[in-house]
Amino acid sequence: MKQLITAIILLVACTSFAQVRVEGVIKDSIGNPLELANVIAINQETKILDSYGITNGQGRYKLNLKEDSKYEIQVSYIGMKTTKDSLETKKEAIINKDFTLIADNSLDAIELTYEMPVSVRGDTLVYNADSFKTGTERKLEDVLENLPGVEINEDGQIEVEGKVVSKVMVEGKEFFDGDTKLATKNIPSNAVDKVQVLKNYADVGQLSGVTNNQDNVAINIKLKEGKTNFWFGNITAGGGDSPNGGLYMFQPKLFYYSPKYSINIIGDLNNLGEVAFTRRDYFNFSGGFRGPSRSSGTNINLGSNNLGFLSTQNNRAKDIETKFGAANFSWSPNKALDLSGFAIFSNNKTEIQENRDKRYTDPDLGIPDESTESNTIQNSDLAMLKLSAKYKPNANNQLDYDIFGKVSKERQDQGFFSSVIGDINQIESSSPYSINQNVNYYYTLNETNIFAFEAQHLLSDEDPFYNAILEDKSNYDGTANNLGLDGAQLDYNIGQDKRIKSNQLDAKLDYWNILNTKSDINFTLGTILSNQKFDSNIFQFLDDGSKYNPTPTINGGLDNNNIDYSFSDVYLGIHYRLKSGIFTFTPGVSAHAYSTKNDQFNTETTDNFFRVLPDFNMRMQLKKSEQLVLNYRMQTQFTDVSKFASGLVLNNYNSLFSGNPELESALSHNLSLFYNSFNMFNYTNVFANISYNKSIDNIRNRSNFEPGSVVNISSPFNSDFADESISASGRMQRTFNQVRGTLRANFNYSKFNQFIQNRVSQNESFSQTYVAQVRTNFRTAPNVEIGYSYRIQDNSLGQGGGSKFYTKSPSIEADALIFKAFTLRTDYTYNNFSDQDKTINTYEFWNASLAYRKDQDAKFEYEIKATNLLDTRAQNQSSTGAVSVSATEYFIQPRFVSFRLRYEL
């Protein structure tokens, strides 16, 4: 690794050697500096653009040019005549050259010999993709990673100047609204002409002047000439061999765009572990919906009753088979109407094997530490469908309607061994669905009066089933007695049915009055109406196959639930926005009339109260691409129906739960400060964010463990102790000629209290992550990225002391275009996982691929790809729960080598 770092340093030095820096100031005819003017230098011998620059707020620019060369310098600015001048570089280290531009009253567009690699047009940042391509790119993600100011984060999301991109469009048409990964992983790089970053993006143009859109970022992909009105894309097929049997893959990716309609088709069939769409992607997929309640000051959590599925780590597992299909369309039958939609289906069969060491909070509580081994087979069928219509007959009226449905069928079979309980077989299954509808109408009465009505309706039905078969009865007798199980059986075979139906309506009416060019006032009248029904039942399968309904000896004998929970919020909000110089202030307040009611076991419990919630937003626009944002919001937090249900619920073999019908809401204070800056003059990208949350009367659990066992019975309560959390993150990125350096850090601290064995347990968790990277971006030379990641997980739970885990991960990636026909890619990561005393494990991953394509326009490409070349079989990680700390060994797929053939349409 030291040799690699030395090589990169030498590479950086070489790019700075034997260069001449040209710098100066660009002004208009009366001497005012011009910010964001474009400057390019074209080598007169090669006719190639050697360098480009964009002026800063003082009108300064700089170019790095070769010695003893002749250049034509072109300077352009919107509304000004383009200026050209000749320049010959000698041995001087620095050449000063100023330019003065004069106004251009003609309507002709600026004509340049070469397109600027980066240009700024108002709030739109435009990248010319070809200026950053090296020839090894295959998909949009590869192009975006080369662009200054753009990042692909660990979750696969696009970030621009620290802000997550909310939407990707192609030729102005939405591409699978609600997810950006499908775009980055599938749109072919050779189809991309321009990448337009749309800052301050507003979905509704009528509201762009009265809403704060500074945090909204979208990306629009402009296609190359010849890619419209024709099908384009590629089809990849391949196979291979492995210790587990034959390997296969088939991946069609087809696209069609025209001015009136577009069609996108994506497919993936493989057993190589290349997951196209994960369960996490499915449950995070929003469909582009924005809940009106998010801005009201009310946070109602309907809960998630998904199965306790184990999650794959970095999309790795012991075995993965994927079937995936997706289609997206848009159609504009006329100028006033736009129709669009998508359908997605995914089937994943996954095998996950884990070994885990779990340490509980306090030895004095008598809870034994536990070692577990598990082997799990998962089968997930996931589907979703969205249809959208936008009708805009004129600039003053817009009507939107969306319907978004999700359905899944999942099953998890797990063989489990606990050092405390013994052998356990667990089965979980579920077939939930949800339907989300959205109706929005926007009306502009005149220049000073704007109205907006937004309504969203959610209907969901969840039916998780859980079954545990405990073979070592003696280790579970105490819990069995509490549950009232029949002990005269060969084993304890416990089952539980649950059913949760949710029905929620969010609706609000907004009115904006624009007082003047500097201020406006907004009134909001809204409501949130929610109803949930919860049923659960614990039963036992007997040896003769019959079902037995036990009566618990605890919890008052309540072993089932039938509860109806209703919630309503009627609120009135007012916000005033004032612009003063570089500041924008938006103070606001909302008044809420809340009502909750839960009805169970012929007992009705109600809670009606009134609350006023303030919020505040301040934006400080230091420069066009530099701002500081301060946010404060007070929120009322409500929980879901499962926390109110009094009957006993079997969450897991070692976790019983009983709700509390007397629960009340919690109050939270949320404060955040965000800073970002993108300096186009020296391509320095900086962002930093810090946020603080304090929750009062938050809902926490009382947990009581059976003596000498890991089985606990818990119930929720409103804690008298405040919960606090603080998180901070930052990144600094700087480009030096063809080399980009990145420093990134993340900090997360949380403190909360729980009662364990009737004792207060204060839990603290502090995690730190530091990342350093250096990446090259040469047009003709091999490119390398080296990085180093250092993570610390520090936990202090109760009175049982603490634990500290460290993960150190140096890495290197390289890609090269060889003889203009071969593309070589390789990446290597070394991981050292340790605690305070010793190294627990080391593991490493090495992947490589070599592809041959006769030239950039060739239809066929042949590739050999190897994953996990070192045949690493396991990796490690640490995690923190409410009452324990765990270190996990996680098993992954062996070495795979596959051969692939890709055909370009």
Order of alpha helices (4+ residues) and beta strands (2+ residues): alpha-beta-beta-beta-beta-beta-beta-beta-beta-beta-beta-alpha-beta-beta-beta-beta-beta-alpha-beta-beta-beta-beta-beta-alpha-beta-beta-beta-beta-beta-beta-beta-beta-beta-alpha-beta-beta-beta-beta-beta-beta-beta-beta-beta-beta-beta-beta-beta-beta-beta-beta-beta-beta-beta-beta-beta-beta-beta-beta
